[in-house]
């Protein structure tokens, strides 16, 4: 426990629903509360807010988005009033946009501003993000070396940065025997074979369309395989339509959002992520914590998670043909597949310790407190 108490105010631009940033806060917030600190989250409302409240975290609905300087000034005035009412010792914006608004809102206020950068998907935004962060933040936490290298080369001083990869709770995600009961989710005649799986939000950047095209190529030669898609999102109907168009209905199963993610990760044999953009993919790391090898696209910080040829296989994005070949390699060499899964589990334990992640964040906030 850190003896110096703090009150951290997290500021998010997106609703507090499913997502990597929100998952991080759902871990960090309740942990800090358990250590005697105070945590408040400002964000648009979302379906994961109850998880915060159960952990003793306060949530205040607030929209930080703006599209013009006039909107920025208006939002910053509202944000300033909220900051004064909440009385935090540390401001913790979770994006470039939130950091900018926070800077404008908190001028002449004594609390430190510590921004966490999870990912910057827009390459144009990355061109000026370093300069903004250098001006708007006292300290910047990066989840990946990929983003750290991008922004420290573009205006952000290295002296005010630290890389702290987010951790995976191995008390929640761990290897178990395959939960055979989950076969009951599939039609009776489909209850066998190697199962590929993807657990991700059904949104454009996750590349489900490329995954389905790749699986169509694989299925022509290996009809005893299965593909399980867990998650929900704006592309659900389009993905369901593509499954029908590719005649995959007897082999691909779109099961929607599930709470028992560990069971599904232990049910599949290989985790596949076909993203067109990524940060430090949490879902892939959760699969690795369950001892699963990963086939993924070489985007963002994915290579910091998947060590090609050791913990999984990497392919270029938007190449269903190469994705299919990598999936086939996993299929044909079961001993290698198992070895990669074992190595993946070791990597999570060694590099992505949740305990270390929580404690290092706590130390930074405590040192910056008043």
N, C-alpha and C positions, 0 to 999 in steps of 0.2 A: 504494500500500500504506500502511496506517496503522501507524505504528511502535509504538504502544502495544498489546501483545498482550492478549487477553481470552479467557476460557473461558465461553461462553454455554450455559446449560442451558434448552432449549426444553421447555415442558410443555404437552402436548395432551390433551384429554379424549377425542377420537375415535381409532379405530384408524388406523394409518399406512397407509392405502390411497389410492384415488383421491379427490381433493377439492381445493378451492382452497387451504386452509390447508396441506395436505400438499405441494401443488405449490410453494408459496412456500418452504417449508422445504427442499425438494429443490434449490432454486436457491441460497438463502441459505447453507445449511450447507456444501456443497462449496466455494462461493466463499470463505467465511471460512477454511476449512481451507487453501485454496490461498494465502491471504494470511498464513499462519503462525499463525492462531488455533486454538483448540480448540472443538469443538461436540459437545454431547451432547443427545440427544432422549429425553424420557420420554413414552411413549404406550402404549396397548394395541397389540399387534402387528398388522401388516397386510401386504398383498402388495407394498407399495412400500418396505418396509424395505431390501431389497437395494440399491435405488438410493441410499439414504443411505450404506450401508456401502461401496459402490464409490467414493463421494466422500470417504471418510475420516472420516465422521461416526459417532460411537458411538450405538447405540440401546439403551435399557434398557426392557423391557416394564414398564408401570406403569399402573394404572387410577386416575384422579383423580376419577371420578364419585362423587357422594354424594347421598343423598335426605333426610338429616336431619342435625341438629347433631351427634348422636352419631357418625354415619358420617363427618362432616367432621372431627371430632376424631381419629378412628381413622386416616383417610387422611392427615391432616396429620402425625401421629406417624411414619407410614411414610415420608412424603415428606421429613420432616426428616432421618431417618436416611440416606436416599438423597442428599440435598443435602450432608450432611456427608461422605459417602463420595466423591462426585464432585468436590467442591471447586470449584465454578464461581466466577467473579468477577461474573457477571451472571445473574439469573434472568429468563427471558422467557416467562411464561405467555401462551397464545394465545387466551384466552377469559375471560369474567367469572368463571366457575366455577373455572377454573384459577388465576386471580389471587387469588381468595378463599382457596383452599386453600394457595396459595404464601405468602400473607401470614401465615396462622395458623402454617404450618410454619417460617417463617424469622424469627420474632420474635427480636430481639437478635442476629441474624446481620448481618455488615457489608455483604454484597453488595446492590447495587441491584436493584430489581424494575421491569422494563420490560415492560409489557403491550402486546400488539398486538391491536387490535380489527378483525376482518375484517367481521363483521356480527352484528347482534342481531335474530334473526327474530321473537322473541316481543315484542310491543309492551308487554306487562305488565312483562317483565324490563327493558325500556328505561327504565321509570319510576324504578327504583332503581339501575340500573347505574352512573350517574354518581357517586352517593354512595359506592358500594362501591369503584369505581376510584380515587376521590380519596383514600380511606383506605388502600387496599391497594397502590397503585403509586407509584413515584417518578416515572415517566414513562409516557406512553401514546402509542403510535403508532397512527394511524388510516390505513386504506387509502383512505377516501373522505370527502369533505366532508359527505355525507349523514349518516353516523354521528357525525362530529365535531360537527355542529350539534345533533344530538339529545342527545348526552350532556353537552356543555358547557353546555347549557341546563337540565341536571338534576343539578347538584351537582358536576360535575367542573371544576376550575380550568383555564382556558385556558392558564395559564402553565406547565403541565406536560404539554402536548400538542404533537404535530406530525403533519401530514398527509403521508404518503409513499405515493403510489399504487404498488402493486406493478408491476414492469416485465415486459415481454414480450421474450423473447430472439429478436431478429430475425435471429440467425444460425441459428435453428431454424425459425422461422415467417416465411416470405417468399413473395412471389408467383412462381409458375412457370407455364409453359403447362399447360393441363389434361392430367393424366396419363391418356391415353386407355385405358391398360391396365386401369384400374379399371372400365371398362364391362363387363369380363368378370365382375365380381361380380354383374351383373344379367342377367336372361334376355335372350336374343338380340333378341327383338322389342321390348325396352324400352330399347335402347341409343341413345336420341336424346332431344332435348327439353331444356327448362330444368330444372335440378336445384336444388330447395330442399334445405337440409340443416340438421340439428341434431346437434351433438356435445355430449352431456351425460349425466350419470348418470341412469339410468331410475328416478327417485324422484319422489314427489308434487309437490314444490315446483317441478320443472322444467316442469310443465304440458303434458306430451306429449299428454294426452287432449284438451286444447283445441286443440293443434296439429293433431291428426288430424281433429277436427271442422271446423276451418277449411279444411284441405286437401280434405276431402270436398266442401265448398261450391265451392272453386276448381276441382276436377277435373271437375265437371259441365260446366263451360264450356271448360276447357282440358285435354283428355285427353292431350296430348303432354307434360305436365309429369311430374316425378318428385319423390319425397320420400325422402331418405336419412337414416336415424337411426343414429348411431354411438354406442355406449356400452352399458353393462350396469348392472344394479341390481335392486332388489327388485320393481319393477313390470314386469319383462320379460314375464312370462307374461300379465299383464293387458293390456299394450300390444299384444302379439301377438293376443290375443283381440279387442281393439277393432278392429284392422286387419281381421280376418275379418268382424266384425259390420258394419263400414262398407263392406265389399266393396272394400277398397283393396289387396288382395293383389298385383295386377298393377302397382301404381304406387308403393307404399311398401315400402321395403326396410330391414329391421331387421338390421344386419350385425354387431351385437355390439361388444365392445371391440376396438380396433385400436391398434397401436403407431405406425403411419405416419400420424399425424394430419395432418401438413402436406399429404400427398398428397390426403387426402380433402377438406381445406379448399380446395385448388386445383381439385378436381374439381367442387365445387358452384358454382352461380352466385350464390345468395343464402343467407346464414345466417339462421336463424329461431330465436328463443328466446322461448318462451311462458310463462316462469316466473311463478309467483304470488308469489314472494319472491326477492330477489337481493341480493348485496352489490355488489362491483365485478366484473362477470362476466368471468372470465378467458377462457372459451371464445369469447365474442364478440370479445374483443380479439385473440385468436390468429387468428380469422377475418379481422379487419380488417387485421392485419399481413400477411395473404396477399392483401390488396386486395379483400376482399369487403364489399359493403354488408350491413347488418344490419336485420332486422325484429325488434323486441323489444317486450316489455311494459314499461310505464312503472312500474317498481317499484324500491324501494331506490335504489342508486346507478347504475342503468342509464343514466339521463339524463346522467351524467358521462362515459359512454363513447359513447353514441349521440346525436349531435347531430341532432335531428329535421329532416329535409329536407335535410341536408348529408352526413352519413355513413350515414344509414339512416332508418328510420321507426319511431315509437313509437306504441303503442296501449294502451288500458287493459287490465289483466289480466282473465282470465276472460270475454273477449268474442271468441269464435271468429269471429263475423260481421265484426268490424272487423279482426281479424287476416287474414282471407281477403281483405278489400279492400286492405290494405296489400301483401299478397303479389301480388295482381293488379296493383297499380300498378307494382311492380318488374318484373312480367312484360311489361307493355304498353309500357314506356318504356326500351328497352335503353340508349340514350345516357345517360339520367339515372342508370340503374343503374350504368353504368361510371363516371360522374362521382362518384357516392357512394363507390364502391369506391376510387377514387383518393384522395378526401378522407379516407377511413377510414385508408388506409395512411399518409398524412401525419400524421394525428392521433396514431397510435401512435408514430411516430418522434419527434414533438415533445413529447408529454405523458407517454408511458409507456415511457421509456427504461429498459432493464434496468440499464445501467451506473450511471445516476444513483440508481436504487432501491437497488442493492447498496451503493454507496459511502455513501449517506446513512444506511442502517442500520448499516453498519460504524462510521461516525463516532459515532453515538449510543452503541453498545455500548462503544466504546473510551473515550469520555469518562466513562462510568459505571463503568469497571473500577477495580480497586483498585491 
